[in-house]
Amino acid sequence: MIKVCKDITGPVDKVTNAWVDLGPRIIMAGSEVLGTAENISIKVAESTKEGLGKLGAAHEIRLVKMLGESGAGEKEERRGNN
């Protein structure tokens, strides 16, 4: 199920801040199973209606950390006790 938190903006098929319920999932990193989840939902910042539909129906998805975002992929600077 897709819950859109904001109205469609820009092109007709562009959707922002939409929740997508993915249902029960196995949680993996690479090929290693780390656990399971009863229900997972993801808030998608920006997509198309078609993209959200594909995400909700996908058997397997990948989450990849974006470099250059605040704190993502960058070393934390330590202050004081170095």
C-alpha positions as CSV (number, residue, x, y, z in Angstrom):
1,M,0.0,0.0,0.0
2,I,1.3,3.5,-0.8
3,K,0.4,6.5,1.4
4,V,1.3,9.8,-0.2
5,C,2.1,12.4,2.5
6,K,2.2,15.4,0.1
7,D,0.4,16.4,-3.1
8,I,1.9,15.5,-6.4
9,T,4.3,18.3,-7.4
10,G,5.9,19.1,-10.7
11,P,5.2,16.6,-13.5
12,V,2.0,14.6,-13.1
13,D,3.8,11.3,-12.3
14,K,6.3,12.8,-9.7
15,V,5.5,12.0,-6.1
16,T,7.3,13.2,-3.0
17,N,7.4,11.9,0.6
18,A,5.4,8.8,0.0
19,W,5.3,5.8,2.4
20,V,5.5,2.4,0.7
21,D,4.6,-0.7,2.8
22,L,6.9,-3.6,1.8
23,G,5.4,-6.2,4.1
24,P,7.4,-9.0,5.8
25,R,11.1,-9.2,4.6
26,I,14.3,-11.1,5.3
27,I,17.1,-8.6,6.1
28,M,20.4,-9.2,4.4
29,A,23.8,-7.5,3.9
30,G,25.4,-8.9,0.8
31,S,24.6,-12.6,0.9
32,E,24.4,-12.9,4.7
33,V,21.0,-13.1,6.4
34,L,21.0,-10.8,9.4
35,G,17.4,-11.2,10.5
36,T,13.7,-10.9,9.6
37,A,11.1,-8.2,9.9
38,E,7.3,-8.5,10.3
39,N,6.6,-5.4,8.2
40,I,8.8,-2.8,6.7
41,S,7.8,0.6,5.4
42,I,10.0,3.1,3.6
43,K,9.4,6.8,3.2
44,V,10.5,7.6,-0.4
45,A,11.6,11.3,-0.8
46,E,11.0,11.5,-4.5
47,S,9.9,9.0,-7.2
48,T,7.3,8.4,-9.8
49,K,4.0,6.6,-9.4
50,E,5.3,3.8,-11.6
51,G,8.5,3.6,-9.5
52,L,6.6,3.4,-6.2
53,G,4.4,0.6,-7.7
54,K,7.5,-1.3,-8.8
55,L,9.1,-0.9,-5.3
56,G,6.0,-2.2,-3.6
57,A,5.8,-5.2,-5.9
58,A,9.5,-6.0,-5.9
59,H,10.6,-9.4,-4.6
60,E,14.1,-8.0,-3.7
61,I,15.3,-4.4,-3.2
62,R,18.7,-2.9,-2.5
63,L,19.4,0.1,-0.2
64,V,22.6,1.8,-1.1
65,K,24.1,4.6,1.1
66,M,24.4,7.9,-0.8
67,L,27.8,9.5,-0.6
68,G,28.0,13.2,0.1
69,E,24.8,13.4,2.2
70,S,25.1,14.7,5.7
71,G,27.3,12.1,7.6
72,A,26.9,9.4,5.0
73,G,30.2,7.9,3.9
74,E,32.3,10.5,5.7
75,K,34.5,10.0,8.7
76,E,33.2,11.6,11.9
77,E,35.6,14.3,13.2
78,R,36.5,13.7,16.8
79,R,37.2,16.6,19.1
80,G,39.1,16.5,22.4
81,N,40.5,13.1,23.2
82,N,42.3,12.1,19.9
